[in-house]
Amino acid sequence: MKTIGLIGGMSWESTQTYYRIVNERVNGALGGYHSAKILLYSVDFAEVEAEQRKEDWTAVGELLADAARRLECGGADFVLLGTNTMHKSCAQIEEAIRVPFIHIADATADAALAAGYARVALLGTRYTMEQDFYRERLRARGLQVDIPTPEEREMLHRVIFDELCFGRVLPQSREAYLRVIRRMADAGAQAAILGCTEIGMLVSQTDTPVPLLDTTVVHAEKAARLALGLEKA
């Protein structure tokens, strides 16, 4: 079995989900007492968020590249970054290591295309929804990507940073997210990408008939398959 290197802590709430899913999938495949081999480098999100707020993505990239190097030195066979937004700095991470870096948007695009979706709604932080680093990665795979209205984007971003990052799951915020998903589906989106690793804490497939692509689940399942040798990086 290969060793997974996971950069987490952004937030630690969703990092728990990565750890659980990877171990569940590995145990489900191998049975018995088997669990995944995981190296976790959990950052202090306050340091990352401070640079993010200043939009100093180079500084963010330096922090994450250092984390990736430490995982590689520890024996990781490949590296994942357990957050969507910070993939804006993925180039610095890829330059810092020799082992494969598994991009969350690539895993998400694979899942969307495998399900037969051509047009998707993208929900996430303001950075993920509005900037090209994520949308263009999806579009390069042939997906049409819709984003919410400015007012909706403000609400989605606020809920992530003011509530979900602190583990606060509020019914009124769930309903607000579901309204956005329903509206975008009515406008033509075939599925909604939960493009922030915390959104799955708030909204699940049981809440809506609109197909959901939870990037945390998709990314973690990809890591499990790679660790088991079922796919190549």
Salt bridges, closest charged atoms under 4 A:
GLU24 OE1 - ARG20 NH1 3.21
GLU24 OE1 - ARG25 NH1 3.51
GLU49 OE1 - ARG53 NH2 2.77
GLU51 OE1 - LYS54 NZ 3.29
ASP66 OD2 - ARG70 NE 2.79
GLU72 OE2 - ARG98 NE 3.58
ASP106 OD2 - ARG137 NH2 2.83
ASP110 OD1 - ARG141 NH2 2.48
GLU130 OE2 - ARG153 NE 2.86
ASP132 OD1 - ARG135 NH2 3.09
GLU136 OE2 - ARG139 NH1 2.82
ASP146 OD2 - ARG119 NE 2.70
GLU152 OE2 - ARG183 NE 2.71
GLU163 OE2 - ARG158 NH1 3.14
GLU175 OE2 - ARG182 NH2 2.63
ASP207 OD2 - ARG174 NE 3.99
GLU221 OE2 - ARG25 NH2 2.74
GLU231 OE1 - LYS222 NZ 2.72
GLU231 OE2 - ARG225 NE 2.39
